[in-house]
């Protein structure tokens, strides 16, 4: 029997702390997975559901976007994927009676963990202006409210249409189509907060804003550099790929301010040897200071240039542009400034160089540790420089590997969820649907918050996600949301965003990945794109959590009919009835999706074209891969301060909190902790276990404070600290963003730690 949700909100600021672990997964992960699955789903339902996760005839995990190989294990999921599935397939339900018992003021006082544990939403709910309580509403009335508010806007650009990564290709395509037919490119999405820096850098340097490697490339690599990423918690199935590469002879360099258990040793739960002994993954751990990665890769570039025969001169000559300018900048790099920026020793960098020079095929993987700094775009350009020198793009077993987080976040962008669409995409949309889409750029996440704050945006519509908790500068974001006339959230479960509303609010409950989707045209499938450009079908197998749910494509189609009315010639009813008709249109608008319906019918789906990988053709402005020569930057840390990075615990995925433990880091029963190097703590007078407030320091002079954090002495890089988000998002200023990409700089926040009373 599945358990009930927690009756009260558990204390999150009094954790038990042990030392960090040095291996990930193994029997403890199996036990935890089974326990969570049983609590949420019950034994029988758990077995039926988990055995369909990431299978060719099943559904795509609603967690991360890591790809599946052709030969799949019967249990093709990780611990955190199982948690994501369990919370969606839970037997717990949030009914109108729940909202009657919990006014908005009560919901606003609850933790994100408590809200998420209540279960699946079952009915459309409406918060009227001046009310403190959501009440059930019919779908017809909900869409009428939307049409009323959108129709009253002075301009379509006063509306914002946000998309989370969980949204299917079909729903994302419909949402961007509706927004543009309505008249706006205001399509902020979760990419703006995570891998936008990757897309910006890669589009400029290689001509396409996606990674260039396949799963097979990882398996074939001689050297894999994992920078600013924690696969053990955020992408656990990646550990299997790293293990396979290791058994084939690959070497691995980990570049991270924190030691991470999964990169130390992987105990593969699918083999007896893995459970008993595991595989040591990292050959060299470079414990870099936060934000020092650009300096590291620049110096490695200099050292490659100085090594006879190390540069792939033919590749550089035939396929690249800007080499001389880059080479001049790289030769100016010096050891002293690099060691200061990185906190590394000279012998560590020299050892990394030897491993690079010994490799014929190198892959660089990265995630948020590289993308969320002021100089993130320049850093990723430097990664590209490093690979171009050795000809490691467009060669099997080598390339760039930005590891996307949320499932289908990459697919949403492919489908046109972008505030700055290309003229080519808009031309194709206009030709196919016969209306003139807006050509001016729309608003990304940060600019959307500013528009709400300044009264320039009045309606906020979110397709999935937890916008309030995911966004920076929490107090500013919440105040901005409350200025809206209407906030709308298409959701499967409760989260903080439902409690921070505009004057009016709607919660529109939707089908999840695990749910069977039957429309007038029969049983439907949706599609997703993984982190490596593979597109495949996803088919839910469970009865929907409520008969009152609509699918995401149905919600968009009905909203469009209500808002656009008979003036729209787009066949919205047809799209709702049969998603195959949506895919027919995608095939004519988005390159690479020709014969879309036929190709997803094949088990495993298909791979999208990638010119740099497939042809060594680089569709940039120069027609070649571009070297760049940006000045090297890294954060300066004032005396008596620390540089804070926000991160996930092992018991969360993005802003979804599954539990209050961070098993691999030795934290149990709490989230309000700050990890501090013992030597830094000694200098600052911070005893292990003492209570402190984190106070952000930013050039605007505004004090941003996160109170009541337990100090944990931890082997972080000197001068650096770490704490969980969303609790620390309050410390990230809205205007502290990456150059070019405008991504919040959540990995480099200058803080001072002030002792506070013991909690």
C-alpha positions in Angstrom: 0.0 0.0 0.0 1.4 3.4 -0.9 1.9 5.8 2.0 0.1 9.0 2.6 1.9 12.4 2.1 3.6 13.9 5.1 1.1 15.5 7.5 3.3 18.3 8.6 6.2 20.3 7.0 9.4 18.6 8.3 12.3 20.7 9.7 14.9 21.3 7.0 17.6 23.2 8.9 18.8 20.7 11.4 20.4 17.9 9.4 22.6 15.1 10.6 26.0 15.3 8.9 28.5 12.5 8.2 31.6 12.5 5.9 31.1 12.4 2.1 31.0 9.1 0.4 33.5 8.0 -2.3 31.3 5.8 -4.5 27.9 6.2 -6.0 24.9 3.9 -6.7 25.3 0.3 -5.5 22.9 -1.4 -3.1 22.0 1.7 -1.2 20.6 3.2 -4.4 18.6 0.1 -5.2 17.1 0.1 -1.7 16.2 3.8 -1.8 14.6 3.4 -5.2 12.4 0.5 -4.1 11.4 2.3 -0.9 10.4 5.5 -2.7 8.6 3.6 -5.5 6.6 1.6 -2.9 5.7 4.6 -0.9 4.3 6.5 -3.9 2.9 3.8 -6.1 2.6 0.6 -4.3 4.5 -2.6 -5.3 2.4 -3.8 -8.3 2.0 -0.4 -9.9 5.7 0.4 -9.3 6.8 -2.8 -11.1 4.4 -2.2 -14.1 5.5 1.4 -14.4 9.3 1.2 -13.9 9.7 -1.6 -16.4 8.4 0.7 -19.1 10.8 3.6 -18.3 13.0 4.5 -21.3 12.0 1.3 -23.2 11.4 1.5 -26.9 7.7 0.7 -26.4 7.4 2.7 -23.2 7.7 6.3 -22.0 10.6 8.6 -21.7 11.7 9.3 -18.2 10.4 12.7 -17.1 13.8 13.4 -15.4 17.0 14.0 -17.3 17.7 14.0 -21.0 20.5 11.4 -21.1 20.1 9.2 -24.2 19.5 5.5 -24.3 21.6 3.0 -26.4 20.0 0.6 -28.8 20.6 -2.4 -26.5 18.7 -1.6 -23.3 18.6 -3.1 -19.9 15.3 -4.3 -18.4 15.8 -1.6 -15.7 16.7 1.3 -17.9 16.5 4.0 -15.2 18.4 5.5 -12.4 17.5 6.3 -8.8 16.5 9.8 -9.5 14.6 8.8 -12.6 12.7 6.4 -10.5 11.9 9.1 -8.0 10.6 11.3 -10.9 8.4 8.5 -12.2 7.2 7.6 -8.7 6.0 11.2 -8.0 4.2 11.4 -11.3 2.7 7.9 -11.1 1.9 8.3 -7.4 -1.5 7.2 -6.0 -1.7 10.4 -3.9 -4.3 13.0 -5.2 -4.8 16.7 -4.7 -8.6 17.2 -5.0 -10.8 20.3 -4.6 -11.2 19.3 -0.9 -7.5 19.8 -0.4 -7.8 23.4 -1.7 -10.8 24.0 0.5 -8.7 23.0 3.5 -5.6 25.0 2.4 -6.0 28.6 1.6 -3.4 30.4 -0.5 -1.8 31.9 2.6 -1.3 28.3 4.0 0.2 27.0 0.7 2.6 30.0 0.6 3.9 29.0 4.0 4.7 25.5 3.0 8.0 24.1 1.7 8.5 22.9 -1.8 9.0 19.4 -0.5 5.7 19.3 1.3 3.8 20.7 -1.7 5.3 18.2 -4.1 4.5 15.3 -1.8 0.7 15.9 -1.8 0.2 14.1 -5.1 -1.3 14.6 -8.6 -3.6 17.5 -9.4 -7.1 16.3 -10.4 -9.2 19.3 -11.4 -8.8 22.8 -13.0 -8.6 25.3 -10.2 -9.3 29.1 -10.2 -8.2 31.8 -7.8 -10.5 34.8 -8.2 -9.3 38.3 -7.7 -9.3 39.2 -4.0 -9.8 35.5 -2.9 -7.5 33.5 -0.7 -8.7 30.1 -1.9 -8.5 28.2 -5.2 -11.9 26.7 -6.3 -12.8 24.2 -9.0 -13.6 25.6 -12.4 -14.7 24.0 -15.6 -12.3 23.8 -18.5 -14.6 26.0 -20.6 -14.6 28.7 -17.9 -10.8 28.4 -17.5 -10.2 29.0 -21.2 -12.8 31.8 -21.2 -10.8 33.5 -18.4 -7.6 33.1 -20.4 -9.3 34.6 -23.5 -10.7 37.5 -21.5 -7.3 38.5 -20.0 -5.3 38.0 -23.2 -8.0 39.8 -25.2 -7.8 42.8 -22.9 -4.0 43.3 -23.3 -2.8 46.5 -25.0 -0.3 44.4 -27.0 0.4 40.7 -27.5 3.8 41.5 -26.1 2.2 42.0 -22.6 1.8 38.2 -22.5 4.6 35.7 -21.6 4.5 32.0 -22.5 7.0 30.0 -20.5 8.0 26.4 -21.2 9.6 23.8 -19.1 11.8 21.0 -20.4 9.2 18.2 -19.7 6.9 19.5 -22.5 6.7 17.2 -25.6 7.8 18.2 -29.1 4.1 18.2 -30.1 3.0 20.5 -27.3 6.0 22.8 -27.7 5.4 23.2 -31.4 1.7 24.1 -30.8 2.6 26.5 -28.0 5.1 28.5 -30.1 2.6 28.4 -33.0 -0.2 29.8 -30.8 2.1 32.5 -29.3 3.2 33.7 -32.7 -0.2 33.6 -34.2 -1.3 35.6 -31.2 1.4 38.0 -32.0 4.4 37.6 -29.7 7.9 36.0 -29.5 7.8 36.1 -25.7 8.7 32.5 -25.3 11.1 32.3 -22.3 12.0 28.7 -21.4 14.2 26.8 -18.9 17.1 26.8 -21.3 17.5 30.5 -20.5 18.4 29.5 -17.0 20.7 26.6 -17.8 22.4 25.8 -21.1 21.7 29.1 -23.0 25.4 29.8 -22.6 26.2 26.6 -24.4 23.9 27.3 -27.2 25.2 30.9 -27.6 28.9 29.7 -27.7 28.3 26.7 -29.9 26.2 28.5 -32.4 28.9 31.1 -32.9 31.8 28.7 -33.0 30.6 25.6 -34.7 27.3 26.8 -36.2 24.8 24.7 -34.2 23.9 25.2 -30.6 23.9 21.5 -29.7 26.5 18.9 -28.7 28.3 17.1 -31.5 28.8 13.6 -29.8 26.7 10.5 -29.8 26.6 7.9 -27.0 28.9 5.7 -29.2 31.4 8.6 -29.4 31.7 8.6 -25.6 32.3 4.8 -25.7 35.1 5.3 -28.3 36.9 8.3 -26.7 40.5 8.0 -25.5 40.0 10.9 -23.1 36.8 12.4 -21.5 37.0 15.6 -19.6 34.0 16.1 -17.3 33.9 19.8 -16.2 31.4 21.5 -13.9 29.1 18.5 -13.8 28.0 15.9 -11.2 26.7 12.9 -13.1 26.2 10.8 -9.9 23.3 13.0 -8.9 22.2 14.9 -12.0 22.7 12.3 -14.8 23.4 8.9 -13.1 22.9 6.9 -16.3 25.9 8.8 -17.7 28.1 6.8 -15.2 27.3 3.6 -17.2 28.6 5.3 -20.4 31.8 6.5 -18.5 32.3 2.9 -17.2 32.0 1.5 -20.7 34.5 4.0 -22.0 36.9 3.1 -19.1 36.7 -0.6 -19.9 37.6 0.3 -23.5 40.7 2.1 -22.3 39.5 5.7 -21.9 40.9 8.0 -19.3 38.8 10.6 -17.4 39.7 14.0 -16.0 37.2 15.5 -13.6 37.2 19.3 -13.2 35.1 20.4 -10.3 35.3 22.5 -7.1 33.7 19.6 -5.2 34.8 16.0 -5.2 31.8 14.0 -6.4 31.2 10.4 -5.4 30.0 9.2 -8.8 33.1 10.4 -10.6 35.3 8.7 -8.0 33.8 5.2 -8.2 30.7 3.9 -9.9 29.0 0.8 -8.4 26.9 -0.4 -11.3 23.8 -1.9 -9.8 23.2 -4.0 -13.0 26.3 -6.2 -12.5 27.5 -8.3 -9.6 31.0 -6.9 -9.9 29.6 -3.4 -10.0 27.7 -3.8 -6.7 30.6 -5.5 -4.9 33.6 -3.5 -6.2 32.6 -0.9 -8.7 34.8 1.0 -11.2 37.1 3.8 -10.4 36.3 6.4 -13.0 38.5 9.5 -12.5 42.1 9.3 -13.4 42.9 12.9 -12.5 40.8 15.2 -10.3 41.4 18.9 -10.9 39.8 20.6 -7.9 39.4 24.0 -9.6 38.2 27.2 -8.0 34.7 28.2 -9.1 34.9 30.1 -12.4 38.5 29.2 -13.2 37.7 26.9 -16.2 38.3 29.4 -18.9 41.8 30.1 -17.6 42.5 26.4 -17.4 41.5 25.7 -21.0 43.3 28.8 -22.3 46.6 27.6 -20.7 46.1 24.1 -22.1 45.7 25.7 -25.5 49.0 27.6 -25.0 50.8 24.4 -24.0 49.4 22.5 -27.0 50.6 25.3 -29.3 54.1 25.0 -27.8 54.3 21.3 -28.3 55.7 20.2 -31.6 53.2 18.2 -33.7 50.4 18.6 -31.2 48.2 20.8 -33.4 46.1 19.2 -36.1 47.4 21.6 -38.7 45.4 20.2 -41.6 42.1 20.4 -39.7 42.9 24.0 -38.6 43.9 25.0 -42.1 40.9 23.4 -43.9 38.1 23.8 -41.4 38.7 26.8 -39.0 38.8 30.6 -39.0 40.5 33.0 -36.6 43.4 30.8 -35.6 46.1 33.5 -35.6 44.2 35.8 -33.4 43.4 33.0 -31.0 47.0 31.7 -31.0 48.3 35.2 -30.1 46.0 35.4 -27.2 46.8 31.9 -26.0 50.5 32.5 -26.2 50.0 35.4 -23.8 48.6 33.1 -21.1 50.9 32.7 -18.1 51.3 30.3 -15.3 51.0 32.6 -12.4 47.6 34.1 -13.4 46.3 30.7 -14.3 47.3 29.2 -11.0 45.7 32.1 -9.2 42.5 31.7 -11.3 42.2 28.0 -10.9 43.7 27.2 -7.5 45.5 24.3 -9.2 49.1 23.3 -8.9 51.5 23.4 -11.9 52.1 19.7 -11.8 48.4 18.9 -11.9 48.0 21.0 -15.1 51.1 19.4 -16.6 49.7 15.9 -15.9 46.4 16.9 -17.6 48.4 18.1 -20.6 50.2 14.8 -20.9 46.8 13.0 -20.9 45.5 15.4 -23.6 48.6 14.9 -25.8 48.3 11.1 -25.5 44.7 11.1 -26.7 43.7 10.8 -30.3 40.0 11.3 -29.5 38.8 13.7 -26.8 35.3 14.6 -25.5 34.6 17.5 -23.2 31.4 17.2 -21.2 30.0 20.0 -19.1 26.9 21.3 -17.3 25.8 24.1 -15.1 29.2 24.5 -13.5 30.4 26.1 -16.7 27.2 27.8 -18.0 26.1 29.9 -15.0 28.9 32.6 -14.7 29.3 36.1 -16.1 32.0 34.7 -18.4 30.3 31.4 -19.3 30.0 31.9 -23.0 33.7 32.9 -23.2 34.5 29.7 -21.2 32.6 27.4 -23.5 34.2 29.1 -26.5 37.5 28.3 -24.9 36.5 24.6 -24.6 35.8 24.7 -28.4 39.2 26.3 -29.0 40.8 23.5 -27.1 39.1 20.8 -29.2 39.6 22.6 -32.5 43.4 22.7 -31.9 43.5 18.9 -31.9 40.8 18.4 -34.6 38.5 16.9 -32.1 35.2 18.0 -33.6 33.7 15.9 -36.4 35.9 13.0 -35.6 34.4 9.7 -34.2 35.1 9.5 -30.5 35.5 13.2 -29.9 33.6 16.5 -29.7 31.6 18.8 -27.5 29.1 17.3 -25.0 26.9 19.8 -23.2 24.8 17.5 -20.9 21.3 18.8 -20.9 19.3 18.6 -17.7 15.5 18.3 -18.1 14.1 15.7 -20.5 13.2 17.4 -23.9 14.6 20.8 -23.0 16.6 20.5 -26.2 13.6 19.4 -28.1 11.6 22.4 -27.0 14.2 24.7 -28.6 14.2 22.6 -31.8 10.5 23.1 -32.0 10.8 26.9 -31.9 10.5 27.7 -28.2 12.9 30.6 -28.5 12.5 34.3 -27.9 14.9 35.1 -30.8 13.8 32.8 -33.6 15.8 32.7 -36.9 14.3 34.3 -40.0 14.5 30.9 -41.7 12.3 29.3 -39.0 9.7 32.2 -39.2 9.7 32.0 -43.0 8.9 28.3 -42.8 6.2 28.9 -40.3 4.6 31.6 -42.4 4.7 29.5 -45.5 3.1 26.5 -43.8 0.4 28.3 -41.8 -0.4 31.4 -43.8 0.1 34.1 -41.2 2.8 36.6 -40.6 4.6 35.8 -37.4 6.2 38.7 -35.4 9.8 39.3 -36.4 11.0 41.4 -33.4 12.7 39.5 -30.6 10.8 38.6 -27.5 11.8 38.2 -23.8 13.9 35.6 -22.1 13.4 34.6 -18.5 15.3 37.5 -16.9 13.7 40.1 -19.1 10.3 38.5 -18.5 10.7 39.0 -14.8 11.8 42.6 -15.4 8.7 43.1 -17.6 6.4 41.8 -14.9 8.2 43.9 -12.3 7.8 47.0 -14.3 4.2 46.4 -15.3 5.0 45.8 -19.0 3.8 42.2 -18.9 0.4 41.3 -17.5 -0.3 37.7 -18.3 2.1 34.8 -17.4 1.4 31.3 -18.8 3.7 28.4 -17.9 3.7 25.0 -19.6 5.1 23.0 -16.8 8.0 23.8 -14.4 8.2 25.8 -11.2 9.1 29.2 -12.5 9.1 31.1 -9.2 11.5 28.6 -7.5 13.7 28.2 -10.5 14.2 31.9 -11.1 16.9 34.1 -9.5 16.4 36.9 -7.0 13.5 35.3 -5.3 12.0 38.3 -3.6 12.1 40.3 -6.9 10.7 37.4 -8.8 7.8 36.8 -6.4 6.9 40.5 -6.3 7.0 40.6 -10.1 4.6 37.6 -10.4 2.2 39.2 -7.9 1.9 42.3 -10.2 0.5 40.2 -13.0 -3.2 40.3 -13.9 -3.3 36.5 -14.5 -0.9 33.7 -13.9 -1.6 30.3 -15.4 0.3 27.0 -14.7 -0.1 23.8 -16.6 1.0 21.2 -14.1 0.9 17.7 -12.8 1.7 18.5 -9.2 1.7 21.4 -6.8 4.8 23.6 -6.4 5.7 27.0 -5.0 4.6 28.8 -8.2 1.0 28.0 -7.5 1.2 29.9 -4.2 2.8 33.1 -5.7 0.1 34.3 -8.1 -1.2 37.3 -10.0 -4.5 39.0 -9.1 -6.2 36.0 -10.7 -4.7 32.5 -11.2 -5.4 29.2 -12.9 -4.0 25.7 -12.3 -4.6 23.5 -15.3 -3.9 19.9 -14.5 -2.4 17.8 -17.3 -1.4 14.3 -18.3 2.1 13.2 -17.4 4.6 11.0 -19.3 3.3 8.0 -17.4 -0.3 8.5 -18.4 -2.1 6.9 -21.2 -3.2 9.6 -23.7 -6.4 8.8 -25.6 -8.0 11.4 -27.9 -10.9 11.3 -30.4 -8.4 10.0 -33.0 -7.4 7.1 -30.7 -4.4 6.4 -28.5 -1.7 9.0 -29.0 2.1 9.1 -28.6 4.3 12.1 -28.1 8.0 12.6 -28.9 11.1 13.9 -27.2 14.7 14.8 -28.2 17.5 13.7 -25.9 20.7 15.5 -25.1 22.5 14.0 -28.1 19.8 14.8 -30.8 18.0 11.5 -30.8 14.2 11.8 -31.3 11.9 9.0 -30.2 8.4 8.2 -29.2 7.0 8.2 -25.6 3.9 6.2 -24.7 2.3 6.4 -21.2 0.8 3.2 -19.9 -1.2 4.2 -16.8 -4.8 5.3 -16.5 -4.8 9.1 -16.0 -4.8 10.4 -12.5 -8.2 11.9 -13.0 -10.9 11.9 -15.7 -10.7 15.7 -15.6 -7.1 16.0 -17.0 -6.3 17.3 -20.5 -3.1 16.6 -22.4 -0.7 19.4 -23.0 -1.5 19.5 -26.8 -5.2 19.6 -26.0 -4.7 22.5 -23.5 -2.8 24.5 -26.1 -5.3 23.7 -28.9 -8.3 24.6 -26.8 -6.7 27.8 -25.5 -5.9 28.8 -29.1 -9.5 28.2 -30.2 -10.8 30.3 -27.3 -8.4 33.1 -27.7 -8.0 33.3 -31.5 -11.5 32.4 -32.4 -12.8 31.7 -35.9 -10.3 34.1 -37.4 -7.6 31.5 -37.1 -7.4 29.0 -40.0 -5.0 26.7 -38.1 -6.8 23.3 -37.6 -6.6 23.3 -33.8 -9.3 20.7 -33.4 -7.5 18.4 -35.8 -4.3 18.8 -33.9 -6.0 17.8 -30.6 -7.7 14.8 -32.2 -4.6 13.3 -33.8 -1.0 14.3 -32.8 0.2 12.7 -36.1 -1.2 15.8 -37.9 1.0 18.0 -35.7 4.0 15.9 -36.7 3.1 16.3 -40.3 3.4 20.0 -39.9 6.6 19.8 -37.9 8.1 17.8 -40.8 7.4 20.7 -43.2 8.7 23.4 -40.9 11.7 22.0 -39.0 14.7 20.6 -40.9 15.6 17.1 -40.0 12.0 15.9 -39.3 11.1 14.8 -42.8 8.8 11.7 -42.7 8.4 12.3 -39.0 5.5 9.9 -38.3 7.1 7.1 -40.2 10.5 7.5 -38.5 9.2 7.5 -34.9 7.3 4.3 -35.7 10.7 2.6 -35.8 11.9 1.3 -32.4 14.4 3.7 -31.0 13.5 6.7 -33.2 16.1 8.6 -35.3 19.0 11.0 -35.0 18.8 14.5 -36.2 21.4 15.8 -38.6 24.4 17.7 -37.2 26.6 19.2 -39.9 29.8 19.5 -37.8 29.5 15.9 -36.6 28.3 14.3 -39.8 30.2 16.2 -42.4 32.7 18.4 -40.7 30.7 21.3 -42.2 30.3 24.3 -40.0 27.3 26.5 -40.8 28.7 29.7 -39.2 28.9 33.2 -40.6 32.4 32.4 -41.9 31.5 28.9 -43.2 34.1 27.4 -40.9 34.6 26.6 -37.2 35.6 29.8 -35.4 38.4 30.2 -33.0 37.8 33.0 -30.5 40.1 35.1 -28.4 38.1 36.6 -25.5 40.0 38.0 -22.5 40.4 35.5 -19.7 38.1 36.2 -16.8 37.5 34.7 -13.4 35.7 35.9 -10.2 37.7 37.9 -7.8 36.9 37.0 -4.1 37.2 39.9 -1.7 39.0 39.2 1.6 36.7 37.7 4.2 34.2 36.5 1.6 33.5 33.3 -0.2 32.3 32.5 -3.7 29.1 30.5 -3.5 27.8 28.0 -6.1 24.2 26.8 -5.9 23.7 23.1 -6.5 21.3 20.2 -6.2 21.1 17.7 -3.4 20.9 14.1 -4.3 17.3 14.0 -3.3 16.1 16.6 -5.8 15.8 17.2 -9.6 15.9 20.8 -10.5 13.4 22.5 -8.1 11.6 19.2 -7.3 12.5 18.0 -3.8 12.1 14.3 -3.4 13.5 14.1 0.1 15.7 15.8 2.6 18.9 13.7 2.2 22.1 14.2 0.2 23.4 10.7 0.7 26.7 11.0 -1.3 27.7 14.3 0.6 26.8 12.8 4.0 23.8 15.1 4.7 20.6 13.6 6.2 17.3 15.2 7.1 17.9 18.8 6.1 18.6 21.2 3.3 19.7 24.5 4.8 23.4 23.7 4.9 26.5 25.5 3.4 29.6 23.5 2.5 32.8 25.4 3.5 36.4 24.3 3.2 37.7 23.7 6.8 40.6 26.1 6.3 38.3 28.9 5.1 36.0 28.1 8.0 38.8 28.4 10.5 39.9 31.8 9.1 36.3 33.0 9.2 35.7 31.7 12.7 33.0 29.3 11.5 32.8 26.1 13.6 31.4 22.9 12.1 27.7 22.8 13.0 27.4 26.5 13.7 24.5 28.5 12.3 25.1 31.3 9.8 23.2 33.6 7.5 24.4 33.8 3.9 24.5 37.5 2.8 24.9 38.2 -0.9 27.0 41.1 -2.0 26.3 42.8 -5.3 27.2 46.1 -6.9 23.6 47.4 -6.5 24.1 47.6 -2.7 20.9 45.6 -2.0 21.3 43.1 0.9 20.1 39.7 -0.1 20.0 37.3 2.8 19.4 33.6 3.2 19.1 33.0 7.0 19.7 29.9 9.2 22.2 27.7 7.4 24.2 25.0 9.2 28.0 25.2 8.4 29.4 21.9 7.2 33.1 21.6 6.9 33.6 20.0 3.5 36.5 19.4 1.1 35.5 22.2 -1.4 38.1 24.2 -3.2 39.6 27.0 -1.1 37.7 30.3 -1.2 34.5 28.5 -2.4 31.3 27.4 -0.8 28.2 25.5 -2.0 24.5 25.4 -0.9 21.3 24.1 -2.4 18.9 25.9 -4.6 16.1 27.0 -4.6 16.8 28.1 -1.0 19.8 30.2 -2.2 18.3 31.7 -5.3 17.4 34.7 -3.2 21.1 35.5 -3.3 21.4 35.6 -7.1 20.7 39.2 -8.4 18.4 39.5 -11.3 21.0 41.5 -13.2 23.9 39.2 -12.4 23.9 37.3 -15.7 26.2 35.8 -18.3 27.4 38.0 -21.1 25.6 37.3 -24.4 23.3 34.5 -23.1 21.8 36.4 -20.1 21.8 33.3 -18.0 21.6 33.9 -14.2 25.1 33.6 -12.8 24.1 31.2 -10.0 27.5 29.5 -9.8 29.5 32.6 -8.7 27.8 34.5 -6.0 30.0 36.5 -3.6 28.7 36.0 0.0 29.7 36.8 3.5 28.7 34.5 6.3 27.3 36.1 9.4 26.8 34.0 12.5 23.1 33.8 13.5 21.4 32.3 16.6 21.3 28.5 16.7 18.1 27.3 15.1 
